[in-house]
């Protein structure tokens, strides 16, 4: 049979390896907040601001940026949802309004959530939403149709090579998320 | 049980003091590294045939354009299940089986360090795969969202979903326990004068692999647990509507997934590094540089994961970093390839079956390595992504790569396990059929991918028809060729009696014990020096 010192050596090594295993499991979860921080810093994944911010910058009237609106309705969300205009030409630093219209296609009350994403990635942090229906979940009565406002500024620090920004919204039924 | 084919010798060995118990109890309660190794190997062969029959379904469906035999949903289940079974059920357990059998013999240890845990880590596997295979009969069908389990698609799996997650948990548990056992055995139980750098390459590559396993399998466990809580417990890790991000799953998954592909190839490097010196009758060229190269590959595997997801939309700096880091892996891999070639240089080579499989490994794995370099080029990857080019690439590194190395190892050590030489004619037939058909199967898939044929779709446009037919013929041929290996195993005890040394050029402690290896070996530690001198 093995001697005492060897058993101790085995036990100590197993324990330290188990620490690695538990640490690795924890690291998997730690990646979640790390990823959020990383995305907020870099705009990775098209992350844009999801809370209102105030911006006061002088508009750059010489520069035209095309802003395109793309809307998607999640396959589980019983809604119609579209931008009133497909695109608009904007000057960096100037405030603009856009309107989106959504309709609850069911006879029941629904709560919806719009999730934004901006492309290209380099533009994500420079597309600043002042006020947006995507900041909060939106309640719809049965069959209600409603216009929803978006107020935004394109930051004049936008890299020179970007001349088109695409803002994409996906419309979700929040109930389908909670009780999936 | 089929397990008796390889191992009946131990029962009639006249070692009455320590002989195994009779009947099924010997296997159920086994703590013997050789018995457990045998069970791992037989289990992985069984899974190889189950996963392989799924591949036959896939290739039959794809033989001609249009839908022939199966529904698209079932086709997607087949691709998903084929991958999960081959990765976690065939390749990984086969290497753990080789590790169980050979590591104690190679380092002069009486058994694995933690024999009872060894029993557990094996017996969890049949349970895990029983659960996974049972999903084929569940409402909503088996998982069909791909083995990578990307949300939100995978969350649409039917009743099979929680069973999928639980079986992945169990596979991970088994791998982690196996890896801990390997590390403790290698660190604590080597023969007294076997220093780390004197260890055989197979032991070295397994030590590195085991560290990779304990570092990344828990990350996979975390990722699938997040999927589970997203589905059933109201969390939103990956659900955009709840503030989560589905792309984050891909990051976490591939943080596990890329080291995982090296978990499946590093032990193969080790097996080949044992076999080539034997049949070239020379020492392994650059043993220490092989160790450092394998360590480099292991380190780099942690910082290249995003090359699997170049198309998700990444900042330019990210794309550049992952592109260059990925290409860097070619350097240590090249060191290994050149070392194998240098080992053969001016050696007096003979071409027995294990050597043939090893030579094919070096050549065909390199083809897979080169297509990997092409995929690493980010601007080109945008075209290759999710096409059959990717399928061709990873099958080249996994089938004529990992699987050929496992076959080579099986032929190489089979006489040590059974005490008899296997049938060399059948072995060579198995090799040539496998090599011809594996290329017939996967080489045309490069062209299909470059021409734009997407993965994971049961139908395709007619311009892809010819290459697909060639590939399907090759796949059926490859599948049938593996039955020759079964014939080799069934006749394994009919050949001439094997000597202790087995091969003229073999070296290392495993060749100093009798053939077949007795149920208990190295109850007193050997001198590693003796084994080394017997070679030099």
Interface residues (C-beta under 8 A of the other chain):
Chain A: X6 X9 X10 X13 X14 X17 X18 X20 X21 X22 X24 X25 X26 X27 X28 X29 X31 X32 X35 X39 X42 X43 X44 X45 X46 X74 X113 X115 X119 X120 X121 X122 X170 X172 X173 X174 X176 X177 X178 X179 X180
Chain B: X113 X114 X155 X176 X180 X183 X184 X187 X188 X189 X214 X215 X216 X217 X218 X219 X220 X221 X222 X223 X226 X230 X231 X232 X234 X236 X237 X239 X240 X241 X242 X245 X247 X248 X251 X252 X255 X312 X313 X314 X315 X316 X318
